[in-house]
């Protein structure tokens, strides 16, 4: 029991944690994809806006130099200095500079290109590195580029070459990418905080959801463990208010347990009944042999009498074993060998044979012409058992045993076996088809039956996809047993009335 409990706990616990892990994994993957998209899209948008801004600034700077055609380099540098100094540089302002051949570099942030003396708090080596970065900015890179500037970090720069009166001048506009970096860091922080919070909430909720989802499985495992321990009564609680898969699973599980309980109960009853049926002839055989053994010199007539009794009981055991084997085989897939049967010829031949087995009034109704997809041997066995049951419950010589046939629906045929015997009580009409059930136990056992004949009919009917039932004869005493089977195909042209009802009075082998 402890091992089963550990297994149940590990299974349901594993399910909860697997569900939690899956939810967390999916959530993290989704958050990572969303972060990558938002992070990249935000950076691209900001960089695109910066590119548009510096393109406009570079264009205005270029236009400011257009009227200076023919001016000297010094004059051009002076005019460019007046323009760029009017737009001071800041962390969010545009960097402007002009490279004029033969003149000093003009910029609204000249410290970016290097100084001769270190700034306050800087060493000479640090200033030398900043001067190296500044000299790199003086090397023209026409078009867009990203450069590293001293004290400002990454800078997005657009450089354009302008011809001013035959002089090639480079105008440039740039903007620090610090705003882009700050925006990207802000997005990362926001996603990190929100993602952590959402992840914690999702883990808690997914664990609770996993516990809720696995709760029916835990209950099912507990019920299965009790059934495994020998209890057949436990069932899963179901609620019609729920319409989800859990209710469907609970109903299916309970239905399975009901079938198992019925099977176990039937098996126990079957074993008990079979044991009882076998015990009776074995007791008779043992008693007769003991009687014979108690006689020192038994007469020949006595030996022959015991021999006849023993052979009769052995024959009864053989029939019982054959019937039990047949019922066991009825669950197998190869129990039937279906083939088309000419119904009229089959029924006529079968009924002629049955009418020779006893002294009764045997009547055969109209037989529809057509074919029936069935196993002829099994069908004949079922009809013989039904007829034998009618014979056993009627009296010779005028007891009525009648076979009638009816078409039901499009492709079904119904066999009706009527008799004028005492009939079957309404409370017994379903039980007569159970194994070892007898409506008249004393007479049936005396006649050599074990109560398996109608159970065999039920097994054959079920194997064909049909069913068998018991009723009262309408308007007359007696019982009616009906065997309904699918697979009937009427003949073409449509069936006619055929032969009229026949009456047979014959003396069979037992008459």
C-alpha positions as CSV (number, residue, x, y, z in Angstrom):
1,X,0.0,0.0,0.0
2,X,2.8,2.4,0.8
3,X,4.5,1.7,-2.5
4,X,1.2,2.4,-4.4
5,X,0.8,5.6,-2.4
6,X,4.3,6.7,-3.3
7,X,3.7,5.9,-6.9
8,X,0.4,7.9,-6.9
9,X,2.2,10.8,-5.2
10,X,5.1,10.7,-7.6
11,X,2.8,10.6,-10.6
12,X,0.5,13.4,-9.6
13,X,3.4,15.5,-8.1
14,X,5.4,15.0,-11.3
15,X,2.4,16.1,-13.3
16,X,2.0,19.3,-11.3
17,X,5.7,20.2,-11.6
18,X,5.8,19.3,-15.3
19,X,2.9,21.5,-16.0
20,X,4.4,24.3,-13.9
21,X,7.7,23.9,-15.8
22,X,6.0,23.8,-19.2
23,X,4.1,27.0,-18.3
24,X,7.2,28.7,-17.1
25,X,9.2,27.6,-20.1
26,X,6.5,28.8,-22.6
27,X,6.2,32.1,-20.7
28,X,9.9,32.7,-20.6
29,X,10.2,31.9,-24.3
30,X,7.3,34.2,-25.2
31,X,8.8,37.0,-23.0
32,X,12.2,36.5,-24.6
33,X,10.7,36.8,-28.1
34,X,8.6,39.8,-27.1
35,X,11.6,41.5,-25.5
36,X,13.8,40.9,-28.5
37,X,11.2,42.3,-30.8
38,X,10.4,45.4,-28.7
39,X,14.1,46.0,-27.9
40,X,15.2,45.8,-31.5
41,X,12.2,47.7,-32.8
42,X,12.6,50.5,-30.3
43,X,16.4,50.8,-31.1
44,X,15.7,50.8,-34.8
45,X,13.0,53.5,-34.5
46,X,15.2,55.8,-32.4
47,X,18.2,55.3,-34.7
48,X,16.0,55.9,-37.7
49,X,14.8,59.2,-36.1
50,X,18.4,60.2,-35.4
51,X,19.3,59.5,-39.0
52,X,16.5,61.7,-40.2
53,X,17.4,64.5,-37.8
54,X,21.1,64.6,-38.7
55,X,20.2,64.4,-42.4
56,X,18.1,67.5,-42.0
57,X,20.9,69.3,-40.0
58,X,23.6,68.3,-42.5
59,X,21.4,69.6,-45.3
60,X,20.8,73.0,-43.6
61,X,24.6,73.3,-42.9
62,X,25.3,72.5,-46.5
63,X,22.8,75.2,-47.7
64,X,24.4,77.8,-45.4
65,X,27.7,77.3,-47.3
66,X,26.2,77.5,-50.8
67,X,26.4,81.3,-51.1
68,X,30.1,81.2,-50.4
69,X,31.2,80.1,-53.9
70,X,34.6,81.6,-54.8
71,X,35.4,82.5,-51.2
72,X,38.7,81.7,-49.6
73,X,39.1,78.7,-47.2
74,X,39.4,81.1,-44.3
75,X,36.2,82.9,-45.3
76,X,34.4,79.6,-45.7
77,X,35.6,78.4,-42.3
78,X,34.6,81.7,-40.7
79,X,31.0,81.5,-42.1
80,X,30.7,77.9,-41.1
81,X,31.9,78.8,-37.6
82,X,29.2,81.5,-37.3
83,X,26.5,78.9,-38.2
84,X,27.6,76.0,-36.0
85,X,28.4,78.2,-33.0
86,X,24.8,79.5,-33.1
87,X,23.7,75.8,-32.4
88,X,25.6,74.8,-29.3
89,X,26.2,71.0,-28.7
90,X,24.6,69.1,-25.8
91,X,23.8,65.6,-24.8
92,X,20.6,65.8,-26.8
93,X,21.7,68.4,-29.4
94,X,23.3,67.9,-32.7
95,X,27.0,67.8,-33.3
96,X,28.1,70.0,-36.3
97,X,31.5,70.2,-37.8
98,X,33.0,71.3,-41.1
99,X,36.3,70.1,-42.6
100,X,37.7,72.9,-44.9
101,X,40.9,72.1,-46.7
102,X,43.6,74.6,-45.7
103,X,41.7,75.8,-42.6
104,X,41.1,74.6,-39.1
105,X,38.2,72.3,-38.2
106,X,35.1,74.2,-37.4
107,X,32.8,72.5,-34.8
108,X,30.2,73.4,-32.1
109,X,32.1,71.0,-29.8
110,X,35.8,71.5,-30.6
111,X,36.9,69.5,-27.4
112,X,35.7,66.4,-29.2
113,X,38.6,66.6,-31.6
114,X,41.3,66.8,-28.9
115,X,43.0,69.5,-26.7
116,X,46.6,70.1,-25.8
117,X,46.0,70.2,-22.1
118,X,44.3,67.5,-20.0
119,X,40.9,68.3,-18.6
120,X,40.4,68.6,-14.8
121,X,40.8,65.2,-13.2
122,X,42.3,63.5,-16.3
123,X,45.8,62.2,-16.8
124,X,47.9,62.8,-19.8
125,X,47.4,59.3,-21.0
126,X,43.7,59.6,-20.8
127,X,43.9,62.9,-22.7
128,X,46.1,61.2,-25.3
129,X,43.5,58.5,-25.9
130,X,40.8,61.2,-26.3
131,X,43.0,63.1,-28.7
132,X,43.4,59.9,-30.7
133,X,39.6,59.5,-30.9
134,X,39.3,63.1,-32.0
135,X,41.9,62.7,-34.8
136,X,39.9,59.6,-36.0
137,X,36.9,61.9,-36.4
138,X,38.9,64.1,-38.8
139,X,39.2,61.3,-41.3
140,X,36.2,61.7,-43.6
141,X,33.7,58.8,-43.9
142,X,31.2,59.9,-46.4
143,X,27.7,58.7,-45.5
144,X,26.3,57.4,-42.2
145,X,28.7,55.9,-39.6
146,X,28.9,55.3,-35.9
147,X,31.9,56.7,-34.2
148,X,33.2,56.9,-30.7
149,X,33.7,60.4,-29.3
150,X,35.6,61.4,-26.2
151,X,33.3,62.0,-23.3
152,X,30.1,61.4,-25.4
153,X,30.5,57.8,-26.3
154,X,28.9,56.4,-29.5
155,X,27.9,59.1,-32.0
156,X,25.8,58.6,-35.1
157,X,27.4,60.8,-37.9
158,X,26.4,61.8,-41.4
159,X,29.2,63.3,-43.6
160,X,28.6,64.8,-46.9
161,X,31.1,66.3,-49.4
162,X,30.1,69.7,-50.7
163,X,31.8,71.7,-53.5
164,X,32.0,75.4,-52.6
165,X,33.4,77.3,-55.6
166,X,35.6,74.4,-56.6
167,X,36.7,73.8,-53.1
168,X,35.8,70.3,-51.6
169,X,34.4,70.8,-48.1
170,X,33.1,68.1,-45.8
171,X,30.0,69.0,-43.7
172,X,28.9,66.7,-40.9
173,X,26.1,66.4,-38.4
174,X,26.0,63.9,-35.6
175,X,24.0,63.0,-32.5
176,X,25.0,60.9,-29.5
177,X,23.4,57.5,-29.2
178,X,23.1,57.8,-25.5
179,X,19.3,58.3,-25.8
180,X,19.1,55.0,-27.7
181,X,21.1,53.2,-25.0
182,X,19.0,54.7,-22.2
183,X,15.8,53.7,-23.9
184,X,17.1,50.1,-24.5
185,X,18.3,49.9,-20.9
186,X,14.9,51.1,-19.7
187,X,13.1,48.5,-21.8
188,X,15.4,45.8,-20.5
189,X,14.8,46.9,-16.9
190,X,11.0,47.1,-17.4
191,X,10.9,43.6,-19.0
192,X,13.1,42.2,-16.3
193,X,10.9,43.5,-13.5
194,X,7.6,42.8,-15.2
195,X,8.9,39.4,-16.4
196,X,10.0,38.4,-13.0
197,X,6.7,39.4,-11.4
198,X,4.7,37.7,-14.2
199,X,6.9,34.6,-13.9
200,X,6.3,34.3,-10.2
201,X,2.6,34.8,-10.6
202,X,2.5,32.3,-13.5
203,X,4.4,29.7,-11.5
204,X,2.0,30.0,-8.6
205,X,-1.1,29.9,-10.8
206,X,0.3,27.1,-13.0
207,X,1.1,25.0,-9.9
208,X,-2.4,25.6,-8.5
209,X,-3.8,24.8,-11.9
210,X,-1.7,21.6,-12.1
211,X,-2.9,20.6,-8.7
212,X,-6.5,21.2,-9.8
213,X,-6.0,19.3,-13.0
214,X,-4.3,16.4,-11.3
215,X,-6.8,16.2,-8.5
216,X,-9.1,13.9,-10.5
217,X,-6.1,11.8,-11.4
218,X,-5.2,11.5,-7.7
219,X,-8.8,10.5,-6.9
220,X,-8.8,8.0,-9.7
221,X,-5.5,6.6,-8.5
222,X,-6.9,6.2,-5.0
223,X,-10.0,4.5,-6.3
224,X,-7.9,2.2,-8.5
225,X,-5.7,1.3,-5.5
226,X,-8.7,0.4,-3.5
227,X,-10.1,-1.7,-6.4
228,X,-6.6,-3.3,-6.7
229,X,-6.8,-4.2,-3.0
230,X,-10.1,-6.1,-3.6
231,X,-12.8,-3.4,-3.1
232,X,-15.1,-3.2,-6.0
233,X,-17.5,-0.6,-4.6
234,X,-15.5,2.6,-4.8
235,X,-16.3,5.0,-7.6
236,X,-15.3,8.5,-8.6
237,X,-17.7,11.3,-7.7
238,X,-19.2,13.0,-10.7
239,X,-21.2,16.1,-11.1
240,X,-23.6,16.8,-14.0
241,X,-22.9,20.5,-13.5
242,X,-19.5,20.0,-15.1
243,X,-19.3,19.5,-18.8
244,X,-15.6,19.2,-19.2
245,X,-13.2,16.3,-20.0
246,X,-12.9,15.5,-16.3
247,X,-16.6,14.6,-16.0
248,X,-16.3,12.5,-19.2
249,X,-13.2,10.8,-17.8
250,X,-14.9,10.1,-14.5
251,X,-18.0,8.6,-16.2
252,X,-15.8,6.4,-18.4
253,X,-13.7,5.3,-15.4
254,X,-16.8,4.5,-13.4
255,X,-18.3,2.6,-16.4
256,X,-15.1,0.6,-16.7
257,X,-15.2,-0.2,-13.0
258,X,-18.9,-1.2,-13.3
259,X,-18.0,-3.6,-16.1
260,X,-15.1,-5.0,-14.1
261,X,-17.3,-5.5,-11.1
262,X,-19.9,-7.2,-13.2
263,X,-17.2,-9.3,-14.8
264,X,-15.8,-10.3,-11.4
265,X,-19.2,-11.0,-10.0
266,X,-20.1,-13.0,-13.1
267,X,-16.9,-14.9,-12.9
268,X,-17.4,-15.8,-9.3
269,X,-21.0,-16.9,-10.0
270,X,-19.8,-18.8,-13.1
271,X,-17.2,-20.6,-11.1
272,X,-19.6,-21.4,-8.3
273,X,-22.3,-22.6,-10.7
274,X,-19.9,-24.6,-12.8
275,X,-18.5,-26.2,-9.7
276,X,-22.0,-27.0,-8.5
277,X,-23.0,-28.5,-11.9
278,X,-19.9,-30.6,-12.0
279,X,-20.1,-31.7,-8.4
280,X,-23.6,-33.3,-8.9
281,X,-22.6,-35.9,-11.6
282,X,-19.2,-36.5,-9.9
283,X,-21.1,-37.2,-6.6
284,X,-23.4,-39.6,-8.4
285,X,-20.4,-41.4,-10.1
286,X,-18.6,-41.7,-6.8
287,X,-21.7,-42.9,-4.9
288,X,-22.4,-45.6,-7.5
289,X,-18.8,-46.7,-7.5
290,X,-18.8,-46.9,-3.7
291,X,-22.0,-49.0,-3.8
292,X,-20.4,-51.3,-6.4
293,X,-17.2,-51.6,-4.5
294,X,-19.0,-52.4,-1.2
295,X,-20.3,-55.6,-2.9
296,X,-17.8,-58.5,-2.7
297,X,-19.2,-60.2,-5.8
298,X,-21.5,-57.8,-7.6
299,X,-23.9,-59.3,-10.1
300,X,-23.5,-58.6,-13.7
301,X,-26.8,-56.8,-13.9
302,X,-25.6,-54.5,-11.1
303,X,-22.3,-53.7,-12.9
304,X,-24.2,-52.9,-16.1
305,X,-26.6,-50.7,-14.2
306,X,-23.7,-48.7,-12.6
307,X,-22.0,-48.6,-16.0
308,X,-25.1,-47.0,-17.6
309,X,-25.4,-44.4,-14.8
310,X,-21.7,-43.5,-14.9
311,X,-21.8,-43.2,-18.7
312,X,-24.9,-40.9,-18.5
313,X,-23.2,-38.7,-15.9
314,X,-20.0,-38.6,-18.0
315,X,-22.0,-37.6,-21.0
316,X,-23.6,-34.8,-18.9
317,X,-20.2,-33.6,-17.9
318,X,-19.0,-33.7,-21.5
319,X,-21.9,-31.6,-22.6
320,X,-21.3,-29.1,-19.8
321,X,-17.7,-28.8,-20.7
322,X,-18.5,-28.3,-24.4
323,X,-21.0,-25.6,-23.5
324,X,-18.5,-23.9,-21.2
325,X,-15.8,-24.0,-23.9
326,X,-18.3,-22.6,-26.4
327,X,-19.2,-19.7,-24.1
328,X,-15.5,-19.0,-23.6
329,X,-14.8,-19.0,-27.3
330,X,-17.7,-16.6,-28.0
331,X,-15.5,-13.7,-26.8
332,X,-12.8,-14.5,-29.5
333,X,-12.7,-12.7,-32.9
334,X,-12.7,-16.0,-34.8
335,X,-15.8,-17.3,-33.1
336,X,-17.9,-16.7,-36.3
337,X,-17.4,-17.6,-39.9
338,X,-19.8,-15.4,-41.7
339,X,-21.2,-16.4,-45.1
340,X,-24.4,-15.6,-47.1
341,X,-27.1,-18.1,-46.3
342,X,-30.1,-18.9,-48.4
343,X,-32.6,-18.2,-45.6
344,X,-35.6,-20.1,-47.0
345,X,-33.7,-23.4,-47.7
346,X,-31.7,-23.1,-44.5
347,X,-34.7,-22.6,-42.2
348,X,-36.8,-25.4,-44.0
349,X,-34.0,-27.9,-43.7
350,X,-33.3,-27.0,-40.1
351,X,-36.9,-27.1,-39.0
352,X,-37.4,-30.5,-40.8
353,X,-34.6,-31.8,-38.6
354,X,-35.8,-30.3,-35.4
355,X,-39.3,-31.7,-36.0
356,X,-37.9,-35.2,-35.9
357,X,-36.5,-34.8,-32.3
358,X,-39.8,-34.9,-30.4
359,X,-43.5,-35.6,-30.6
360,X,-44.9,-32.1,-30.8
361,X,-47.0,-29.9,-33.1
362,X,-44.2,-28.3,-35.1
363,X,-45.4,-25.3,-37.2
364,X,-43.3,-23.2,-39.6
365,X,-44.5,-19.8,-40.6
366,X,-43.8,-17.9,-43.9
367,X,-40.0,-17.5,-44.5
368,X,-39.0,-14.4,-46.4
369,X,-36.8,-15.1,-49.5
370,X,-33.4,-13.6,-49.4
371,X,-29.9,-14.2,-47.9
372,X,-28.6,-13.7,-44.4
373,X,-24.9,-12.9,-43.6
374,X,-24.3,-15.3,-40.6
375,X,-22.4,-18.3,-39.4
376,X,-24.7,-21.2,-40.5
377,X,-23.4,-23.6,-37.8
378,X,-23.8,-21.1,-34.9
379,X,-27.2,-19.9,-36.2
380,X,-28.4,-23.5,-36.4
381,X,-27.1,-24.1,-32.9
382,X,-29.0,-21.1,-31.6
383,X,-32.2,-22.0,-33.2
384,X,-32.0,-25.6,-32.0
385,X,-31.4,-24.4,-28.5
386,X,-34.5,-22.1,-28.7
387,X,-36.5,-25.0,-30.1
388,X,-35.2,-27.4,-27.5
389,X,-36.3,-25.0,-24.8
390,X,-39.8,-24.8,-26.3
391,X,-39.9,-28.6,-26.5
392,X,-38.9,-29.0,-22.8
393,X,-41.7,-26.7,-21.7
394,X,-44.5,-28.3,-23.7
395,X,-46.2,-31.6,-23.3
396,X,-46.3,-34.5,-25.8
397,X,-48.0,-35.2,-28.1
398,X,-49.9,-32.0,-28.9
399,X,-47.6,-29.3,-27.4
400,X,-47.1,-26.5,-29.9
401,X,-43.7,-25.4,-31.1
402,X,-43.9,-22.7,-33.8
403,X,-41.1,-20.9,-35.7
404,X,-42.0,-17.6,-37.4
405,X,-39.9,-15.0,-39.2
406,X,-40.3,-11.2,-39.5
407,X,-38.4,-8.6,-41.4
408,X,-37.4,-5.7,-39.1
409,X,-36.2,-2.5,-40.7
410,X,-34.1,-2.6,-43.8
411,X,-31.6,-5.4,-43.2
412,X,-32.7,-7.2,-40.0
413,X,-34.6,-10.5,-39.6
414,X,-36.3,-11.7,-36.5
415,X,-36.8,-15.4,-35.6
416,X,-39.8,-16.1,-33.2
417,X,-40.0,-19.4,-31.3
418,X,-43.5,-19.8,-29.7
419,X,-44.8,-22.5,-27.4
420,X,-48.0,-23.2,-25.5
421,X,-46.3,-24.2,-22.3
422,X,-46.6,-22.4,-18.9
423,X,-44.8,-19.3,-20.1
424,X,-42.2,-17.2,-18.4
425,X,-42.9,-14.9,-15.6
426,X,-42.2,-11.2,-16.3
427,X,-39.6,-11.1,-13.6
428,X,-37.7,-14.1,-15.2
429,X,-37.7,-12.9,-18.8
430,X,-34.3,-11.3,-18.6
431,X,-32.7,-13.8,-16.3
432,X,-33.5,-16.8,-18.4
433,X,-30.6,-15.9,-20.7
434,X,-28.1,-15.9,-17.8
435,X,-25.7,-18.8,-17.4
436,X,-27.0,-21.7,-15.2
437,X,-30.3,-20.1,-14.7
438,X,-33.3,-22.4,-14.7
439,X,-37.0,-21.4,-14.4
440,X,-37.7,-25.1,-13.3
441,X,-34.5,-26.3,-11.8
442,X,-35.6,-29.8,-10.8
443,X,-37.1,-30.7,-14.2
444,X,-34.2,-29.2,-16.2
445,X,-31.5,-31.0,-14.2
446,X,-33.4,-34.2,-14.5
447,X,-33.6,-33.7,-18.2
448,X,-29.8,-33.4,-18.3
449,X,-29.6,-29.6,-18.9
450,X,-27.2,-27.3,-17.1
451,X,-29.0,-24.0,-17.8
452,X,-26.5,-23.0,-20.6
453,X,-28.7,-23.4,-23.7
454,X,-30.2,-19.8,-23.7
455,X,-26.8,-18.3,-22.5
456,X,-25.3,-19.9,-25.6
457,X,-28.0,-18.3,-27.8
458,X,-27.2,-14.9,-26.2
459,X,-23.5,-15.3,-27.0
460,X,-24.2,-16.2,-30.6
461,X,-26.7,-13.3,-31.0
462,X,-24.2,-10.9,-29.5
463,X,-21.4,-12.1,-31.7
464,X,-23.6,-11.5,-34.8
465,X,-24.5,-8.0,-33.6
466,X,-28.0,-9.0,-32.7
467,X,-30.0,-9.7,-29.6
468,X,-32.4,-12.2,-28.0
469,X,-35.3,-11.6,-25.7
470,X,-38.2,-13.3,-24.1
471,X,-41.9,-12.3,-24.2
472,X,-45.4,-13.7,-23.7
473,X,-47.3,-15.0,-26.7
474,X,-49.8,-12.3,-27.8
475,X,-53.3,-13.5,-27.0
476,X,-52.3,-17.0,-26.1
477,X,-50.6,-19.0,-23.3
478,X,-47.0,-19.9,-23.5
479,X,-43.7,-18.1,-24.2
480,X,-42.1,-16.4,-27.1
481,X,-38.3,-16.2,-27.6
482,X,-37.1,-13.8,-30.2
483,X,-33.7,-13.8,-31.9
484,X,-33.0,-10.7,-34.0
485,X,-30.0,-10.5,-36.4
486,X,-28.7,-8.0,-38.9
487,X,-27.4,-8.8,-42.4
488,X,-30.6,-9.8,-44.2
489,X,-30.7,-9.0,-47.9
490,X,-34.1,-9.6,-49.6
491,X,-34.2,-11.5,-52.8
492,X,-34.9,-9.7,-56.1
493,X,-37.8,-9.6,-57.1
494,X,-39.3,-8.8,-53.7
495,X,-40.3,-11.7,-51.5
496,X,-43.7,-13.3,-52.0
497,X,-45.8,-15.2,-49.5
498,X,-44.2,-18.4,-50.5
499,X,-45.4,-21.6,-48.9
500,X,-48.2,-21.6,-46.5
501,X,-47.9,-22.5,-42.8
502,X,-47.1,-26.1,-42.3
503,X,-47.9,-28.4,-39.4
504,X,-45.8,-31.5,-38.7
505,X,-46.6,-34.2,-36.2
506,X,-43.7,-36.6,-36.0
507,X,-42.2,-38.9,-33.5
508,X,-38.6,-38.1,-32.8
509,X,-35.9,-40.3,-31.4
510,X,-36.9,-39.5,-27.8
511,X,-40.6,-39.9,-28.4
